[in-house]
Structure formats: C-alpha cells, structure tokens
Amino acid sequence: MKRRLQGSPVLLIVGLLVLLCIPGFWWQSHQAASVRAHYQSALAPVFLVPGSSATQNRFNALVKELNHETPKPHSLIRVEVLTNGHLHYSGHLRHGDNCPFIVVGFENHHDGYANILKQAQWFTIAFKELQKTYQFNHFSAMGHSNGGLILTLFMEQDLAATKAKADRLMTIASPFNLEESDAEVDTPLFKQLVAKRDQLPKRLLVYSIAGSQTFAGDGIVPFDSVNRGKFIFQGRVKNFTQITVTGANANHADLPENKQIVGLIRQDLLT
C-alpha cells in the first residue's frame, strides 16, 4: 500500500508534464504547417503558351525583345509536348535566374474545341514535370489566342492538385467563345469555362488584352469573344483588367510583338 502511495505523486507529475507539453507540440506542428503554406520558392517562372498552328518557337522574338532592356536577361526554356505525353526540351536555366521564360508548345497544335481540351491536358503533364525538375511553387503565365484558353482550363481543372500558386495570368486575344460572331450564341467551350470558374485561384491577377484592327475585332477573333473573359474571371479572382490595343501590330497574329503589349508584359508579369 505504501509503494502505491509513493508512486502516485511521480505518475501525477509525469502526467502533468505530458499535458503541459501537448500545446507546445500542437503549436510547433501548426507553425510548421503555416510556414509551408506561406513559403514561396525563389524561382517563379513565366509560362508562355502559343495559339493554334504555332510551335514552342513562337515567342523567340518576344523574349528577345523583353530581354533587350533587361539588366539581367531571363533564360528561355522551350518544351514540346508530344501526343504520347513525352516532352522534348531545348534551352536551359541560367544560374541565378529566378524568372525564366518557359514556352510550352504541342506536337498537335491544331485548332478546335476537342484539340484545345487535349492541349490543356498536355500542358498539365508538362507543368507537373517542370515543377518536379525546377522545384517552384508559384508562377505567372501568358497565353496568346488559344494559349489563353489552355491556361484558363488548366487553372480551373488541374492547378489545385499541383499545390502551386498562380500569381498573374495575361491572355492576349483569347477567344473565350471561340470564333462565334453571334453575341447571342454560347459555345460549349464558353459554357464549360463559366461552369468551372469557381475553381479559379482567388488570389490571381488577370489581364485580358484585345486587339483592334477593325471595329469588330482583330481580324480573326471577334471582340465579343475576347470580352467574354469578364464573365469567367470577374468576381472570381482578386483583380480582372481588360485592355484594348489599337494602332500598329494590332492584328491577331502580331499582337505578342506589339510594343504596347511588350510593355504590359514587362510591367505586369516580370515585376
């Protein structure tokens, strides 16, 4: 009986110490989780996705122009996604460059709703492989024409699973309602983008740029189709800005090299 009485205070003290340690263990675990959630990698690439009929070499002139007035030129990495999901790389990441350009093109770069959906899936394959290789957890992106649709589909459908954070998205002449000229008609693609818009990153900054060669559009994509981006992004992301570019090089094909747009990319994606 005496032994039990002598052991009880010891057990009581041990029990109290364990209870006192529990909040500390919880706080430490909570702090570690919080640090992981808010940690941003030094590397923050800018993805460039071309439109239909264009390859991973589409933005060579654009990158050269962007690097022309940059004290430290950014690396250019080109990736072609084959139809079997394999990747072909060219270019490399220079030491100390935390904002490389990564162009993702597709072996099958044809137009059409079904192809755009496939290209969005192929982009996801490339993104995951590049994330594994370069260990980044946030990025910005620019898509010209269908490239903007591919990036929007990716952000709605697959971005969350990668745990990466999208900082900024710029779409240039992206036909959210395809080439439909009748403002009363909603294409299946537009309906899909609207249906899944709540999956877009809430902290994303979006810039949607339209070219004006005629009063109706940029010569290929109708104004209404580009302007429908507001029904997808507005109220779902942190900020949505629409910009119309006129003057020289305001037709659809020349927009990525338009001086005003080059300035916007430098100002809004590289800062």
Secondary structure as GFF3:
##gff-version 3
##sequence-region A 1 271
A	DSSP	alpha_helix	2	38	.	.	.	ID=ss1
A	DSSP	beta_strand	46	49	.	.	.	ID=ss2
A	DSSP	alpha_helix	60	68	.	.	.	ID=ss3
A	DSSP	beta_strand	76	81	.	.	.	ID=ss4
A	DSSP	beta_strand	87	90	.	.	.	ID=ss5
A	DSSP	beta_strand	101	106	.	.	.	ID=ss6
A	DSSP	alpha_helix	113	134	.	.	.	ID=ss7
A	DSSP	beta_strand	138	144	.	.	.	ID=ss8
A	DSSP	alpha_helix	146	157	.	.	.	ID=ss9
A	DSSP	alpha_helix	159	162	.	.	.	ID=ss10
A	DSSP	beta_strand	165	172	.	.	.	ID=ss11
A	DSSP	alpha_helix	188	195	.	.	.	ID=ss12
A	DSSP	three_ten_helix	197	199	.	.	.	ID=ss13
A	DSSP	beta_strand	205	211	.	.	.	ID=ss14
A	DSSP	alpha_helix	223	227	.	.	.	ID=ss15
A	DSSP	alpha_helix	229	233	.	.	.	ID=ss16
A	DSSP	beta_strand	239	245	.	.	.	ID=ss17
A	DSSP	three_ten_helix	252	257	.	.	.	ID=ss18
A	DSSP	alpha_helix	259	268	.	.	.	ID=ss19
###
